[in-house]
Amino acid sequence: MILFQNGDLSVRRLEQEDAPLLVRWLSDPAVLEYYEGRDCPHDLERVQTNFYESEEEGLYRGIVQYMGQDIGYIQFYPVGREELTEYG
């Protein structure tokens, strides 16, 4: 299911079939340098636990695509009052 589209860029809903893609990305040292640290690679079990078994109200998880090619992961959610105060 497409959540957003603008020209060649789109965001589709994260699907169970995307788990191996997340494992590949979240095991890449270049990605981990900016996400949880190089010493925290994700295996399939960790991806299942963190991305598929944990449900949070209002949290949307998606795969970013450019020209139909999967290029990244994104999540978004409503900003709460505390975050709004903190970040303006």
N, CA, C and O atoms as a Maestro MAE file, in Angstrom:
{
 s_m_m2io_version
 :::
 2.0.0
}

f_m_ct {
 s_m_title
 :::
 protein
 m_atom[352] {
  # First column is atom index #
  i_m_mmod_type
  r_m_x_coord
  r_m_y_coord
  r_m_z_coord
  i_m_residue_number
  s_m_chain_name
  s_m_pdb_residue_name
  s_m_pdb_atom_name
  i_m_atomic_number
  :::
  1 25 0.841 -1.180 0.000 1 A "MET " " N  " 7
  2 3 0.000 0.000 0.000 1 A "MET " " CA " 6
  3 2 0.890 1.249 0.000 1 A "MET " " C  " 6
  4 15 1.778 1.391 0.841 1 A "MET " " O  " 8
  5 25 0.643 2.129 -0.933 2 A "ILE " " N  " 7
  6 3 1.400 3.379 -1.044 2 A "ILE " " CA " 6
  7 2 0.869 4.378 -0.012 2 A "ILE " " C  " 6
  8 15 -0.329 4.658 0.038 2 A "ILE " " O  " 8
  9 25 1.786 4.913 0.812 3 A "LEU " " N  " 7
  10 3 1.421 5.917 1.808 3 A "LEU " " CA " 6
  11 2 1.637 7.333 1.278 3 A "LEU " " C  " 6
  12 15 0.961 8.271 1.701 3 A "LEU " " O  " 8
  13 25 2.589 7.479 0.344 4 A "PHE " " N  " 7
  14 3 2.956 8.800 -0.185 4 A "PHE " " CA " 6
  15 2 3.590 8.594 -1.551 4 A "PHE " " C  " 6
  16 15 4.319 7.625 -1.762 4 A "PHE " " O  " 8
  17 25 3.312 9.506 -2.481 5 A "GLN " " N  " 7
  18 3 3.986 9.468 -3.768 5 A "GLN " " CA " 6
  19 2 4.107 10.881 -4.308 5 A "GLN " " C  " 6
  20 15 3.167 11.675 -4.251 5 A "GLN " " O  " 8
  21 25 5.293 11.176 -4.834 6 A "ASN " " N  " 7
  22 3 5.554 12.462 -5.468 6 A "ASN " " CA " 6
  23 2 6.573 12.211 -6.572 6 A "ASN " " C  " 6
  24 15 7.766 12.078 -6.298 6 A "ASN " " O  " 8
  25 25 6.118 12.146 -7.792 7 A "GLY " " N  " 7
  26 3 7.017 11.859 -8.906 7 A "GLY " " CA " 6
  27 2 7.608 10.461 -8.768 7 A "GLY " " C  " 6
  28 15 6.881 9.479 -8.617 7 A "GLY " " O  " 8
  29 25 8.930 10.386 -8.822 8 A "ASP " " N  " 7
  30 3 9.630 9.102 -8.749 8 A "ASP " " CA " 6
  31 2 9.829 8.605 -7.323 8 A "ASP " " C  " 6
  32 15 10.290 7.481 -7.125 8 A "ASP " " O  " 8
  33 25 9.495 9.410 -6.337 9 A "LEU " " N  " 7
  34 3 9.692 9.056 -4.933 9 A "LEU " " CA " 6
  35 2 8.378 8.606 -4.317 9 A "LEU " " C  " 6
  36 15 7.351 9.263 -4.485 9 A "LEU " " O  " 8
  37 25 8.409 7.493 -3.609 10 A "SER " " N  " 7
  38 3 7.203 7.017 -2.929 10 A "SER " " CA " 6
  39 2 7.582 6.349 -1.616 10 A "SER " " C  " 6
  40 15 8.730 5.964 -1.397 10 A "SER " " O  " 8
  41 25 6.588 6.225 -0.756 11 A "VAL " " N  " 7
  42 3 6.728 5.491 0.505 11 A "VAL " " CA " 6
  43 2 5.580 4.501 0.542 11 A "VAL " " C  " 6
  44 15 4.412 4.869 0.422 11 A "VAL " " O  " 8
  45 25 5.939 3.229 0.713 12 A "ARG " " N  " 7
  46 3 4.922 2.193 0.819 12 A "ARG " " CA " 6
  47 2 4.978 1.602 2.223 12 A "ARG " " C  " 6
  48 15 5.992 1.697 2.915 12 A "ARG " " O  " 8
  49 25 3.890 1.003 2.620 13 A "ARG " " N  " 7
  50 3 3.806 0.390 3.942 13 A "ARG " " CA " 6
  51 2 4.801 -0.770 4.053 13 A "ARG " " C  " 6
  52 15 4.972 -1.539 3.107 13 A "ARG " " O  " 8
  53 25 5.449 -0.892 5.205 14 A "LEU " " N  " 7
  54 3 6.350 -1.999 5.483 14 A "LEU " " CA " 6
  55 2 5.554 -3.305 5.490 14 A "LEU " " C  " 6
  56 15 4.507 -3.390 6.131 14 A "LEU " " O  " 8
  57 25 6.041 -4.305 4.788 15 A "GLU " " N  " 7
  58 3 5.391 -5.613 4.698 15 A "GLU " " CA " 6
  59 2 6.302 -6.673 5.308 15 A "GLU " " C  " 6
  60 15 7.509 -6.465 5.432 15 A "GLU " " O  " 8
  61 25 5.726 -7.798 5.684 16 A "GLN " " N  " 7
  62 3 6.501 -8.893 6.262 16 A "GLN " " CA " 6
  63 2 7.623 -9.339 5.313 16 A "GLN " " C  " 6
  64 15 8.701 -9.725 5.764 16 A "GLN " " O  " 8
  65 25 7.370 -9.284 4.021 17 A "GLU " " N  " 7
  66 3 8.360 -9.695 3.025 17 A "GLU " " CA " 6
  67 2 9.586 -8.788 2.995 17 A "GLU " " C  " 6
  68 15 10.587 -9.126 2.363 17 A "GLU " " O  " 8
  69 25 9.522 -7.638 3.673 18 A "ASP " " N  " 7
  70 3 10.648 -6.698 3.710 18 A "ASP " " CA " 6
  71 2 11.675 -7.048 4.786 18 A "ASP " " C  " 6
  72 15 12.724 -6.409 4.862 18 A "ASP " " O  " 8
  73 25 11.393 -8.043 5.611 19 A "ALA " " N  " 7
  74 3 12.306 -8.387 6.711 19 A "ALA " " CA " 6
  75 2 13.736 -8.649 6.232 19 A "ALA " " C  " 6
  76 15 14.664 -8.104 6.829 19 A "ALA " " O  " 8
  77 25 13.966 -9.458 5.183 20 A "PRO " " N  " 7
  78 3 15.349 -9.668 4.729 20 A "PRO " " CA " 6
  79 2 16.027 -8.377 4.263 20 A "PRO " " C  " 6
  80 15 17.238 -8.219 4.414 20 A "PRO " " O  " 8
  81 25 15.252 -7.468 3.704 21 A "LEU " " N  " 7
  82 3 15.786 -6.170 3.285 21 A "LEU " " CA " 6
  83 2 16.265 -5.379 4.499 21 A "LEU " " C  " 6
  84 15 17.350 -4.798 4.476 21 A "LEU " " O  " 8
  85 25 15.457 -5.356 5.560 22 A "LEU " " N  " 7
  86 3 15.855 -4.665 6.787 22 A "LEU " " CA " 6
  87 2 17.088 -5.312 7.404 22 A "LEU " " C  " 6
  88 15 17.975 -4.613 7.895 22 A "LEU " " O  " 8
  89 25 17.153 -6.640 7.383 23 A "VAL " " N  " 7
  90 3 18.335 -7.335 7.914 23 A "VAL " " CA " 6
  91 2 19.573 -6.906 7.145 23 A "VAL " " C  " 6
  92 15 20.612 -6.622 7.741 23 A "VAL " " O  " 8
  93 25 19.467 -6.860 5.827 24 A "ARG " " N  " 7
  94 3 20.622 -6.458 5.006 24 A "ARG " " CA " 6
  95 2 21.062 -5.036 5.333 24 A "ARG " " C  " 6
  96 15 22.247 -4.781 5.550 24 A "ARG " " O  " 8
  97 25 20.101 -4.108 5.367 25 A "TRP " " N  " 7
  98 3 20.449 -2.715 5.660 25 A "TRP " " CA " 6
  99 2 20.996 -2.568 7.073 25 A "TRP " " C  " 6
  100 15 21.989 -1.871 7.286 25 A "TRP " " O  " 8
  101 25 20.355 -3.218 8.041 26 A "LEU " " N  " 7
  102 3 20.720 -3.033 9.447 26 A "LEU " " CA " 6
  103 2 21.862 -3.933 9.890 26 A "LEU " " C  " 6
  104 15 22.118 -4.084 11.084 26 A "LEU " " O  " 8
  105 25 22.543 -4.529 8.921 27 A "SER " " N  " 7
  106 3 23.784 -5.256 9.171 27 A "SER " " CA " 6
  107 2 24.951 -4.583 8.454 27 A "SER " " C  " 6
  108 15 26.095 -5.024 8.565 27 A "SER " " O  " 8
  109 25 24.662 -3.534 7.733 28 A "ASP " " N  " 7
  110 3 25.664 -2.793 6.969 28 A "ASP " " CA " 6
  111 2 26.358 -1.794 7.894 28 A "ASP " " C  " 6
  112 15 25.697 -0.919 8.452 28 A "ASP " " O  " 8
  113 25 27.678 -1.909 8.066 29 A "PRO " " N  " 7
  114 3 28.396 -0.990 8.967 29 A "PRO " " CA " 6
  115 2 28.187 0.486 8.630 29 A "PRO " " C  " 6
  116 15 28.162 1.325 9.531 29 A "PRO " " O  " 8
  117 25 28.036 0.813 7.344 30 A "ALA " " N  " 7
  118 3 27.820 2.211 6.959 30 A "ALA " " CA " 6
  119 2 26.473 2.718 7.472 30 A "ALA " " C  " 6
  120 15 26.359 3.882 7.858 30 A "ALA " " O  " 8
  121 25 25.458 1.864 7.480 31 A "VAL " " N  " 7
  122 3 24.148 2.240 8.010 31 A "VAL " " CA " 6
  123 2 24.197 2.293 9.532 31 A "VAL " " C  " 6
  124 15 23.684 3.225 10.152 31 A "VAL " " O  " 8
  125 25 24.825 1.273 10.127 32 A "LEU " " N  " 7
  126 3 24.865 1.193 11.588 32 A "LEU " " CA " 6
  127 2 25.647 2.338 12.229 32 A "LEU " " C  " 6
  128 15 25.450 2.641 13.406 32 A "LEU " " O  " 8
  129 25 26.513 2.963 11.476 33 A "GLU " " N  " 7
  130 3 27.244 4.115 11.997 33 A "GLU " " CA " 6
  131 2 26.273 5.215 12.423 33 A "GLU " " C  " 6
  132 15 26.572 5.996 13.327 33 A "GLU " " O  " 8
  133 25 25.104 5.275 11.766 34 A "TYR " " N  " 7
  134 3 24.101 6.299 12.071 34 A "TYR " " CA " 6
  135 2 22.868 5.734 12.758 34 A "TYR " " C  " 6
  136 15 21.983 6.491 13.159 34 A "TYR " " O  " 8
  137 25 22.797 4.420 12.899 35 A "TYR " " N  " 7
  138 3 21.618 3.792 13.483 35 A "TYR " " CA " 6
  139 2 22.055 2.732 14.487 35 A "TYR " " C  " 6
  140 15 22.424 1.625 14.097 35 A "TYR " " O  " 8
  141 25 22.017 3.055 15.744 36 A "GLU " " N  " 7
  142 3 22.294 2.154 16.863 36 A "GLU " " CA " 6
  143 2 23.745 1.719 17.008 36 A "GLU " " C  " 6
  144 15 24.051 0.968 17.934 36 A "GLU " " O  " 8
  145 25 24.636 2.145 16.156 37 A "GLY " " N  " 7
  146 3 26.049 1.839 16.315 37 A "GLY " " CA " 6
  147 2 26.508 0.615 15.559 37 A "GLY " " C  " 6
  148 15 25.743 -0.321 15.324 37 A "GLY " " O  " 8
  149 25 27.776 0.640 15.182 38 A "ARG " " N  " 7
  150 3 28.347 -0.428 14.359 38 A "ARG " " CA " 6
  151 2 28.345 -1.786 15.044 38 A "ARG " " C  " 6
  152 15 28.405 -2.814 14.370 38 A "ARG " " O  " 8
  153 25 28.279 -1.808 16.361 39 A "ASP " " N  " 7
  154 3 28.307 -3.068 17.099 39 A "ASP " " CA " 6
  155 2 26.919 -3.637 17.361 39 A "ASP " " C  " 6
  156 15 26.771 -4.538 18.186 39 A "ASP " " O  " 8
  157 25 25.903 -3.130 16.676 40 A "CYS " " N  " 7
  158 3 24.520 -3.580 16.907 40 A "CYS " " CA " 6
  159 2 23.842 -4.041 15.612 40 A "CYS " " C  " 6
  160 15 22.767 -3.545 15.274 40 A "CYS " " O  " 8
  161 25 24.457 -4.985 14.881 41 A "PRO " " N  " 7
  162 3 23.789 -5.459 13.670 41 A "PRO " " CA " 6
  163 2 22.506 -6.212 14.006 41 A "PRO " " C  " 6
  164 15 22.389 -6.820 15.071 41 A "PRO " " O  " 8
  165 25 21.564 -6.165 13.100 42 A "HIS " " N  " 7
  166 3 20.271 -6.832 13.280 42 A "HIS " " CA " 6
  167 2 20.246 -8.147 12.509 42 A "HIS " " C  " 6
  168 15 20.611 -8.194 11.335 42 A "HIS " " O  " 8
  169 25 19.821 -9.196 13.167 43 A "ASP " " N  " 7
  170 3 19.540 -10.446 12.475 43 A "ASP " " CA " 6
  171 2 18.030 -10.535 12.275 43 A "ASP " " C  " 6
  172 15 17.299 -9.626 12.669 43 A "ASP " " O  " 8
  173 25 17.562 -11.616 11.670 44 A "LEU " " N  " 7
  174 3 16.142 -11.741 11.374 44 A "LEU " " CA " 6
  175 2 15.289 -11.710 12.641 44 A "LEU " " C  " 6
  176 15 14.211 -11.116 12.645 44 A "LEU " " O  " 8
  177 25 15.755 -12.336 13.698 45 A "GLU " " N  " 7
  178 3 14.995 -12.346 14.954 45 A "GLU " " CA " 6
  179 2 14.841 -10.938 15.528 45 A "GLU " " C  " 6
  180 15 13.760 -10.561 15.982 45 A "GLU " " O  " 8
  181 25 15.907 -10.180 15.505 46 A "ARG " " N  " 7
  182 3 15.849 -8.808 16.033 46 A "ARG " " CA " 6
  183 2 14.948 -7.914 15.181 46 A "ARG " " C  " 6
  184 15 14.209 -7.084 15.710 46 A "ARG " " O  " 8
  185 25 15.015 -8.089 13.863 47 A "VAL " " N  " 7
  186 3 14.129 -7.322 12.974 47 A "VAL " " CA " 6
  187 2 12.673 -7.669 13.266 47 A "VAL " " C  " 6
  188 15 11.829 -6.778 13.357 47 A "VAL " " O  " 8
  189 25 12.375 -8.959 13.415 48 A "GLN " " N  " 7
  190 3 11.006 -9.374 13.716 48 A "GLN " " CA " 6
  191 2 10.511 -8.712 15.005 48 A "GLN " " C  " 6
  192 15 9.405 -8.172 15.052 48 A "GLN " " O  " 8
  193 25 11.330 -8.759 16.032 49 A "THR " " N  " 7
  194 3 10.943 -8.199 17.329 49 A "THR " " CA " 6
  195 2 10.751 -6.688 17.255 49 A "THR " " C  " 6
  196 15 9.749 -6.167 17.744 49 A "THR " " O  " 8
  197 25 11.693 -5.988 16.653 50 A "ASN " " N  " 7
  198 3 11.672 -4.523 16.670 50 A "ASN " " CA " 6
  199 2 10.740 -3.882 15.647 50 A "ASN " " C  " 6
  200 15 10.246 -2.777 15.869 50 A "ASN " " O  " 8
  201 25 10.495 -4.561 14.532 51 A "PHE " " N  " 7
  202 3 9.734 -3.924 13.455 51 A "PHE " " CA " 6
  203 2 8.364 -4.542 13.199 51 A "PHE " " C  " 6
  204 15 7.502 -3.903 12.595 51 A "PHE " " O  " 8
  205 25 8.154 -5.767 13.647 52 A "TYR " " N  " 7
  206 3 6.900 -6.436 13.313 52 A "TYR " " CA " 6
  207 2 6.071 -6.830 14.537 52 A "TYR " " C  " 6
  208 15 4.845 -6.893 14.453 52 A "TYR " " O  " 8
  209 25 6.713 -7.092 15.656 53 A "GLU " " N  " 7
  210 3 5.970 -7.545 16.833 53 A "GLU " " CA " 6
  211 2 5.572 -6.407 17.756 53 A "GLU " " C  " 6
  212 15 4.664 -6.563 18.573 53 A "GLU " " O  " 8
  213 25 6.230 -5.276 17.642 54 A "SER " " N  " 7
  214 3 5.909 -4.141 18.512 54 A "SER " " CA " 6
  215 2 4.949 -3.194 17.784 54 A "SER " " C  " 6
  216 15 5.311 -2.572 16.786 54 A "SER " " O  " 8
  217 25 3.748 -3.098 18.291 55 A "GLU " " N  " 7
  218 3 2.737 -2.203 17.734 55 A "GLU " " CA " 6
  219 2 2.657 -0.943 18.586 55 A "GLU " " C  " 6
  220 15 2.544 -1.023 19.809 55 A "GLU " " O  " 8
  221 25 2.715 0.195 17.956 56 A "GLU " " N  " 7
  222 3 2.580 1.463 18.661 56 A "GLU " " CA " 6
  223 2 1.493 2.277 17.965 56 A "GLU " " C  " 6
  224 15 1.496 2.425 16.743 56 A "GLU " " O  " 8
  225 25 0.582 2.792 18.749 57 A "GLU " " N  " 7
  226 3 -0.527 3.584 18.220 57 A "GLU " " CA " 6
  227 2 -0.006 4.779 17.425 57 A "GLU " " C  " 6
  228 15 0.807 5.556 17.927 57 A "GLU " " O  " 8
  229 25 -0.465 4.922 16.206 58 A "GLY " " N  " 7
  230 3 -0.111 6.075 15.382 58 A "GLY " " CA " 6
  231 2 1.247 5.999 14.717 58 A "GLY " " C  " 6
  232 15 1.642 6.941 14.030 58 A "GLY " " O  " 8
  233 25 1.984 4.893 14.903 59 A "LEU " " N  " 7
  234 3 3.301 4.737 14.290 59 A "LEU " " CA " 6
  235 2 3.140 4.080 12.930 59 A "LEU " " C  " 6
  236 15 2.529 3.017 12.819 59 A "LEU " " O  " 8
  237 25 3.680 4.700 11.910 60 A "TYR " " N  " 7
  238 3 3.644 4.165 10.560 60 A "TYR " " CA " 6
  239 2 5.056 3.809 10.143 60 A "TYR " " C  " 6
  240 15 5.972 4.622 10.269 60 A "TYR " " O  " 8
  241 25 5.233 2.595 9.647 61 A "ARG " " N  " 7
  242 3 6.531 2.127 9.169 61 A "ARG " " CA " 6
  243 2 6.438 1.944 7.667 61 A "ARG " " C  " 6
  244 15 5.455 1.410 7.153 61 A "ARG " " O  " 8
  245 25 7.475 2.393 6.967 62 A "GLY " " N  " 7
  246 3 7.419 2.296 5.523 62 A "GLY " " CA " 6
  247 2 8.765 2.068 4.875 62 A "GLY " " C  " 6
  248 15 9.814 2.193 5.509 62 A "GLY " " O  " 8
  249 25 8.714 1.731 3.600 63 A "ILE " " N  " 7
  250 3 9.893 1.573 2.767 63 A "ILE " " CA " 6
  251 2 9.875 2.702 1.740 63 A "ILE " " C  " 6
  252 15 8.886 2.901 1.035 63 A "ILE " " O  " 8
  253 25 10.971 3.428 1.668 64 A "VAL " " N  " 7
  254 3 11.114 4.516 0.703 64 A "VAL " " CA " 6
  255 2 11.578 3.900 -0.614 64 A "VAL " " C  " 6
  256 15 12.494 3.078 -0.645 64 A "VAL " " O  " 8
  257 25 10.933 4.310 -1.690 65 A "GLN " " N  " 7
  258 3 11.287 3.825 -3.021 65 A "GLN " " CA " 6
  259 2 11.603 5.008 -3.929 65 A "GLN " " C  " 6
  260 15 10.969 6.060 -3.853 65 A "GLN " " O  " 8
  261 25 12.589 4.811 -4.782 66 A "TYR " " N  " 7
  262 3 12.900 5.785 -5.825 66 A "TYR " " CA " 6
  263 2 12.852 5.046 -7.146 66 A "TYR " " C  " 6
  264 15 13.606 4.098 -7.365 66 A "TYR " " O  " 8
  265 25 11.980 5.473 -8.009 67 A "MET " " N  " 7
  266 3 11.779 4.843 -9.312 67 A "MET " " CA " 6
  267 2 11.525 3.335 -9.145 67 A "MET " " C  " 6
  268 15 12.028 2.522 -9.919 67 A "MET " " O  " 8
  269 25 10.733 2.978 -8.118 68 A "GLY " " N  " 7
  270 3 10.365 1.586 -7.889 68 A "GLY " " CA " 6
  271 2 11.402 0.757 -7.164 68 A "GLY " " C  " 6
  272 15 11.156 -0.413 -6.870 68 A "GLY " " O  " 8
  273 25 12.565 1.338 -6.866 69 A "GLN " " N  " 7
  274 3 13.651 0.628 -6.187 69 A "GLN " " CA " 6
  275 2 13.611 0.955 -4.693 69 A "GLN " " C  " 6
  276 15 13.560 2.126 -4.318 69 A "GLN " " O  " 8
  277 25 13.633 -0.070 -3.843 70 A "ASP " " N  " 7
  278 3 13.661 0.137 -2.400 70 A "ASP " " CA " 6
  279 2 15.001 0.742 -2.000 70 A "ASP " " C  " 6
  280 15 16.055 0.166 -2.269 70 A "ASP " " O  " 8
  281 25 14.954 1.921 -1.346 71 A "ILE " " N  " 7
  282 3 16.207 2.607 -0.994 71 A "ILE " " CA " 6
  283 2 16.338 2.916 0.492 71 A "ILE " " C  " 6
  284 15 17.410 3.338 0.927 71 A "ILE " " O  " 8
  285 25 15.290 2.722 1.284 72 A "GLY " " N  " 7
  286 3 15.429 3.039 2.696 72 A "GLY " " CA " 6
  287 2 14.175 2.755 3.497 72 A "GLY " " C  " 6
  288 15 13.114 2.435 2.960 72 A "GLY " " O  " 8
  289 25 14.341 2.884 4.797 73 A "TYR " " N  " 7
  290 3 13.264 2.673 5.763 73 A "TYR " " CA " 6
  291 2 12.901 4.023 6.368 73 A "TYR " " C  " 6
  292 15 13.766 4.876 6.561 73 A "TYR " " O  " 8
  293 25 11.623 4.213 6.664 74 A "ILE " " N  " 7
  294 3 11.169 5.438 7.317 74 A "ILE " " CA " 6
  295 2 10.042 5.091 8.278 74 A "ILE " " C  " 6
  296 15 9.257 4.176 8.035 74 A "ILE " " O  " 8
  297 25 9.980 5.837 9.366 75 A "GLN " " N  " 7
  298 3 8.823 5.724 10.247 75 A "GLN " " CA " 6
  299 2 8.410 7.120 10.656 75 A "GLN " " C  " 6
  300 15 9.234 8.027 10.769 75 A "GLN " " O  " 8
  301 25 7.117 7.271 10.876 76 A "PHE " " N  " 7
  302 3 6.621 8.575 11.297 76 A "PHE " " CA " 6
  303 2 5.422 8.377 12.197 76 A "PHE " " C  " 6
  304 15 4.759 7.341 12.163 76 A "PHE " " O  " 8
  305 25 5.158 9.392 13.001 77 A "TYR " " N  " 7
  306 3 4.101 9.319 14.012 77 A "TYR " " CA " 6
  307 2 3.743 10.736 14.427 77 A "TYR " " C  " 6
  308 15 4.530 11.660 14.226 77 A "TYR " " O  " 8
  309 25 2.558 10.914 15.007 78 A "PRO " " N  " 7
  310 3 2.186 12.253 15.490 78 A "PRO " " CA " 6
  311 2 3.127 12.695 16.608 78 A "PRO " " C  " 6
  312 15 3.551 11.887 17.435 78 A "PRO " " O  " 8
  313 25 3.440 13.962 16.621 79 A "VAL " " N  " 7
  314 3 4.289 14.530 17.659 79 A "VAL " " CA " 6
  315 2 3.434 14.817 18.882 79 A "VAL " " C  " 6
  316 15 2.396 15.472 18.787 79 A "VAL " " O  " 8
  317 25 3.876 14.323 20.028 80 A "GLY " " N  " 7
  318 3 3.154 14.563 21.275 80 A "GLY " " CA " 6
  319 2 3.451 15.939 21.848 80 A "GLY " " C  " 6
  320 15 4.359 16.632 21.390 80 A "GLY " " O  " 8
  321 25 2.692 16.318 22.834 81 A "ARG " " N  " 7
  322 3 2.848 17.632 23.452 81 A "ARG " " CA " 6
  323 2 4.263 17.845 23.988 81 A "ARG " " C  " 6
  324 15 4.830 18.926 23.825 81 A "ARG " " O  " 8
  325 25 4.830 16.834 24.621 82 A "GLU " " N  " 7
  326 3 6.179 16.953 25.182 82 A "GLU " " CA " 6
  327 2 7.216 17.213 24.093 82 A "GLU " " C  " 6
  328 15 8.066 18.089 24.249 82 A "GLU " " O  " 8
  329 25 7.157 16.459 22.989 83 A "GLU " " N  " 7
  330 3 8.094 16.667 21.879 83 A "GLU " " CA " 6
  331 2 7.882 18.018 21.218 83 A "GLU " " C  " 6
  332 15 8.840 18.682 20.823 83 A "GLU " " O  " 8
  333 25 6.628 18.421 21.100 84 A "LEU " " N  " 7
  334 3 6.325 19.706 20.496 84 A "LEU " " CA " 6
  335 2 6.932 20.832 21.323 84 A "LEU " " C  " 6
  336 15 7.481 21.785 20.769 84 A "LEU " " O  " 8
  337 25 6.837 20.730 22.629 85 A "THR " " N  " 7
  338 3 7.444 21.742 23.512 85 A "THR " " CA " 6
  339 2 8.958 21.713 23.390 85 A "THR " " C  " 6
  340 15 9.599 22.762 23.313 85 A "THR " " O  " 8
  341 25 9.534 20.513 23.371 86 A "GLU " " N  " 7
  342 3 10.991 20.377 23.300 86 A "GLU " " CA " 6
  343 2 11.571 20.900 21.990 86 A "GLU " " C  " 6
  344 15 12.601 21.575 21.986 86 A "GLU " " O  " 8
  345 25 10.904 20.587 20.875 87 A "TYR " " N  " 7
  346 3 11.446 20.938 19.565 87 A "TYR " " CA " 6
  347 2 10.818 22.178 18.937 87 A "TYR " " C  " 6
  348 15 11.288 22.659 17.906 87 A "TYR " " O  " 8
  349 25 9.767 22.691 19.549 88 A "GLY " " N  " 7
  350 3 9.145 23.900 19.015 88 A "GLY " " CA " 6
  351 2 8.305 23.593 17.809 88 A "GLY " " C  " 6
  352 15 7.705 24.497 17.228 88 A "GLY " " O  " 8
  :::
 }
 m_bond[351] {
  # First column is bond index #
  i_m_from
  i_m_to
  i_m_order
  :::
  1 1 2 1
  2 2 3 1
  3 3 4 2
  4 3 5 1
  5 5 6 1
  6 6 7 1
  7 7 8 2
  8 7 9 1
  9 9 10 1
  10 10 11 1
  11 11 12 2
  12 11 13 1
  13 13 14 1
  14 14 15 1
  15 15 16 2
  16 15 17 1
  17 17 18 1
  18 18 19 1
  19 19 20 2
  20 19 21 1
  21 21 22 1
  22 22 23 1
  23 23 24 2
  24 23 25 1
  25 25 26 1
  26 26 27 1
  27 27 28 2
  28 27 29 1
  29 29 30 1
  30 30 31 1
  31 31 32 2
  32 31 33 1
  33 33 34 1
  34 34 35 1
  35 35 36 2
  36 35 37 1
  37 37 38 1
  38 38 39 1
  39 39 40 2
  40 39 41 1
  41 41 42 1
  42 42 43 1
  43 43 44 2
  44 43 45 1
  45 45 46 1
  46 46 47 1
  47 47 48 2
  48 47 49 1
  49 49 50 1
  50 50 51 1
  51 51 52 2
  52 51 53 1
  53 53 54 1
  54 54 55 1
  55 55 56 2
  56 55 57 1
  57 57 58 1
  58 58 59 1
  59 59 60 2
  60 59 61 1
  61 61 62 1
  62 62 63 1
  63 63 64 2
  64 63 65 1
  65 65 66 1
  66 66 67 1
  67 67 68 2
  68 67 69 1
  69 69 70 1
  70 70 71 1
  71 71 72 2
  72 71 73 1
  73 73 74 1
  74 74 75 1
  75 75 76 2
  76 75 77 1
  77 77 78 1
  78 78 79 1
  79 79 80 2
  80 79 81 1
  81 81 82 1
  82 82 83 1
  83 83 84 2
  84 83 85 1
  85 85 86 1
  86 86 87 1
  87 87 88 2
  88 87 89 1
  89 89 90 1
  90 90 91 1
  91 91 92 2
  92 91 93 1
  93 93 94 1
  94 94 95 1
  95 95 96 2
  96 95 97 1
  97 97 98 1
  98 98 99 1
  99 99 100 2
  100 99 101 1
  101 101 102 1
  102 102 103 1
  103 103 104 2
  104 103 105 1
  105 105 106 1
  106 106 107 1
  107 107 108 2
  108 107 109 1
  109 109 110 1
  110 110 111 1
  111 111 112 2
  112 111 113 1
  113 113 114 1
  114 114 115 1
  115 115 116 2
  116 115 117 1
  117 117 118 1
  118 118 119 1
  119 119 120 2
  120 119 121 1
  121 121 122 1
  122 122 123 1
  123 123 124 2
  124 123 125 1
  125 125 126 1
  126 126 127 1
  127 127 128 2
  128 127 129 1
  129 129 130 1
  130 130 131 1
  131 131 132 2
  132 131 133 1
  133 133 134 1
  134 134 135 1
  135 135 136 2
  136 135 137 1
  137 137 138 1
  138 138 139 1
  139 139 140 2
  140 139 141 1
  141 141 142 1
  142 142 143 1
  143 143 144 2
  144 143 145 1
  145 145 146 1
  146 146 147 1
  147 147 148 2
  148 147 149 1
  149 149 150 1
  150 150 151 1
  151 151 152 2
  152 151 153 1
  153 153 154 1
  154 154 155 1
  155 155 156 2
  156 155 157 1
  157 157 158 1
  158 158 159 1
  159 159 160 2
  160 159 161 1
  161 161 162 1
  162 162 163 1
  163 163 164 2
  164 163 165 1
  165 165 166 1
  166 166 167 1
  167 167 168 2
  168 167 169 1
  169 169 170 1
  170 170 171 1
  171 171 172 2
  172 171 173 1
  173 173 174 1
  174 174 175 1
  175 175 176 2
  176 175 177 1
  177 177 178 1
  178 178 179 1
  179 179 180 2
  180 179 181 1
  181 181 182 1
  182 182 183 1
  183 183 184 2
  184 183 185 1
  185 185 186 1
  186 186 187 1
  187 187 188 2
  188 187 189 1
  189 189 190 1
  190 190 191 1
  191 191 192 2
  192 191 193 1
  193 193 194 1
  194 194 195 1
  195 195 196 2
  196 195 197 1
  197 197 198 1
  198 198 199 1
  199 199 200 2
  200 199 201 1
  201 201 202 1
  202 202 203 1
  203 203 204 2
  204 203 205 1
  205 205 206 1
  206 206 207 1
  207 207 208 2
  208 207 209 1
  209 209 210 1
  210 210 211 1
  211 211 212 2
  212 211 213 1
  213 213 214 1
  214 214 215 1
  215 215 216 2
  216 215 217 1
  217 217 218 1
  218 218 219 1
  219 219 220 2
  220 219 221 1
  221 221 222 1
  222 222 223 1
  223 223 224 2
  224 223 225 1
  225 225 226 1
  226 226 227 1
  227 227 228 2
  228 227 229 1
  229 229 230 1
  230 230 231 1
  231 231 232 2
  232 231 233 1
  233 233 234 1
  234 234 235 1
  235 235 236 2
  236 235 237 1
  237 237 238 1
  238 238 239 1
  239 239 240 2
  240 239 241 1
  241 241 242 1
  242 242 243 1
  243 243 244 2
  244 243 245 1
  245 245 246 1
  246 246 247 1
  247 247 248 2
  248 247 249 1
  249 249 250 1
  250 250 251 1
  251 251 252 2
  252 251 253 1
  253 253 254 1
  254 254 255 1
  255 255 256 2
  256 255 257 1
  257 257 258 1
  258 258 259 1
  259 259 260 2
  260 259 261 1
  261 261 262 1
  262 262 263 1
  263 263 264 2
  264 263 265 1
  265 265 266 1
  266 266 267 1
  267 267 268 2
  268 267 269 1
  269 269 270 1
  270 270 271 1
  271 271 272 2
  272 271 273 1
  273 273 274 1
  274 274 275 1
  275 275 276 2
  276 275 277 1
  277 277 278 1
  278 278 279 1
  279 279 280 2
  280 279 281 1
  281 281 282 1
  282 282 283 1
  283 283 284 2
  284 283 285 1
  285 285 286 1
  286 286 287 1
  287 287 288 2
  288 287 289 1
  289 289 290 1
  290 290 291 1
  291 291 292 2
  292 291 293 1
  293 293 294 1
  294 294 295 1
  295 295 296 2
  296 295 297 1
  297 297 298 1
  298 298 299 1
  299 299 300 2
  300 299 301 1
  301 301 302 1
  302 302 303 1
  303 303 304 2
  304 303 305 1
  305 305 306 1
  306 306 307 1
  307 307 308 2
  308 307 309 1
  309 309 310 1
  310 310 311 1
  311 311 312 2
  312 311 313 1
  313 313 314 1
  314 314 315 1
  315 315 316 2
  316 315 317 1
  317 317 318 1
  318 318 319 1
  319 319 320 2
  320 319 321 1
  321 321 322 1
  322 322 323 1
  323 323 324 2
  324 323 325 1
  325 325 326 1
  326 326 327 1
  327 327 328 2
  328 327 329 1
  329 329 330 1
  330 330 331 1
  331 331 332 2
  332 331 333 1
  333 333 334 1
  334 334 335 1
  335 335 336 2
  336 335 337 1
  337 337 338 1
  338 338 339 1
  339 339 340 2
  340 339 341 1
  341 341 342 1
  342 342 343 1
  343 343 344 2
  344 343 345 1
  345 345 346 1
  346 346 347 1
  347 347 348 2
  348 347 349 1
  349 349 350 1
  350 350 351 1
  351 351 352 2
  :::
 }
}
